[in-house]
Amino acid sequence: MIDIFLLIFLIIFSIYSIRTTDLLSSIIILSAFSLVMTIVWTRLNAVDVAFTEASVGAGVSTIIFLSALSRTKREEEPKKTKKYNLYNLLALLMVILTGSVLVYGTIDMPAFGDIEAPANNVLAPRYIYGSMAELGIKNFVTSILASYRGYDTLGETTVIFTAGVAVVILLRRKEIS
């Protein structure tokens, strides 16, 4: 029952953050959205993802958004464009086409949680039982992140570092001028 309430909160927060013209309200709602997502990840027993969501999503992103807001106007300027034009219709067509392709791609997938799925029969036991013998690391989640997915973890770390450096450069450039 709590999962239904969390889903309703996520839907309300996402719609409100998109529809509001007050940027500070949007930042606060996005931070609340991230905190609710932290609860969702915790309920799914993905505590490491919940920790990352809380620190990056609710913490660092909120600070970056607030510092960006301090350099802009609080209210969004109203747009003076046509309501419907060719670009909007083309974008809608692309969204529908992409969604259709994604749905078509899921037709062939095994049922969610199926114990007979190939990932459960072949891959999971190898990583769970073989990582200790292959790597000598007792925690298999750590061994997967550090060894098997080492390049992926390195790439994620590089992206976060690059984003941090970009924010520092942008903030410093504004202070100089």
N, C-alpha and C positions, 0 to 999 in steps of 0.2 A: 504494500500500500504506500509506503514511503517513496518507493521508486516512481510511482505515478505522480506524486506531489513534486518530486524533484524534476521530472520531465515537464510538468506544467510550468514550474518556475523557470526552467531553461527556455521554454517557448516564449513565455511572457517577457523575460529579460531580453531575449534576442530581438523580438519585434519592437519593444520599446526603445532599445538602443539604436535601432535603425531608423525609427520614425521620429525621434525627438530632434529638435533643432538646437537644443541647448547642449553644447559640447561637454560641459562639466557633468551634467546628468548622464550623458552617454558614457563617459569614462567611469563614473561610479557604478552604473549598471553593468558595464563590461567587467569590472572588478568583482561585483557580486556574482555575475555569471561564472567567472573563473572559480570563485569559492564554492559555488554549487557543484561545478564540475569536479572539484577536489573531493567533495563528499561522494559524488557518483563513482569516481575512480576508487575511493576507499571501500565503498560497498561492493565493488567488483573485485576486491582483494588485489588491486594493483596499487599498492602503497607507494612504490617507487614513482609511478606515473603521477599519483596524487601529490606527492612531495614536489615533483617538478612543476606541476600545474599551479600549486600554491605559491612556490617561490618565483617562477617566471611569469605565469599568467596573472596572478593577483598582485604580486609584489613588484617585480621589475617593470612589467608592462605599464602598470598604473603610474609608477614614477616617471617613466618616459613620456606617457601621454600627458601627465600633469605639467611636466616641464615644457612640452611642446605647446600646451594650451596657454602657458604663461607668456608665450611669444606671439599669440594670435588673439583674435576676438573670441569672446565666449559664445556668441550666437552665430549660427551658420547664416550666410547671406542667402536670401531667397533667389532661386533661379528664375530667369526670365526666358525660358525656352518653351517650345511647343510640347504639349503633353505627349503626343505620339508622333514619332517620325520614323524614317526608314531604318535608322540605326537601332532604335529600340526594338522594332519588329525583327530585324536581323539577329539581334542579341537573344531575343526570345526564341527564335527558331533554332539558334545554336544550342541554347540551354535544353530545349526539348529534344533535339537530336542527340546531344551528349547523354542526357538522362536515359533516352531509349537504348542507346548502345550499352550503357552501364547495366541497365536492367536485363537486356538480352545476354550480357556476359554472365549474369548470375544464374541463368537457367540451368547451366551445366554443373553448378556447384553442389557438393554434398549438403545434406540437411545440417542446419546449425546444431552443433553439439553432438553430431553423429560419431559414435565411438568407433565406427568402421571407416572413418575418413582416412585417407592416406597420411595426413599429417599426424594423426593419433597413432597409427599402426607402425609406421616406419621411422619417421623423424623424431618424434618426441622421446621414445625410449632410448634412442641413440644419444641424444643430448643429456637426458636425465641420468642414465646409468653409465655412459661412456666418458663424460667430461672429467670425472674424478680420475679415472685411469689415464686418460690422454693428457690432462693438464696438471693434475695434482691440486686443483683448487676445490675446496670442500663445498662451497656454495655454487650450485650450478647456474643460478641466475647471473652471478658475477662472472663465471667462466664463459657464459654465452656472450655477455656484453663486452668482456675484455678480450676474448680470444676469437670466438667464431664470428662475432659482429664487430670486430675491432675497427675495421675501416669505416663502418657505419657510425660508430661512436666517435671516431676521430673527425668524420665529416660534420656531425652534429655539433661537436665542440668548436670546430673551425667556424661554422656559421654563427654560433652564439658569440664567439670572440670577435668576429668581423662586424657583427651588428653593434656590439658594445663599442668598438673602436670608431665606427661610423657615427654613433651618437655623441661620443666625446668630441670628435672632430667638428660635427655640426654645432654643438653647443659652444665650443671654444671659438669657432669662426664668428658666431654671433656676438660674443663678448669682445672680440678684437675690433669689430667694426662698430 
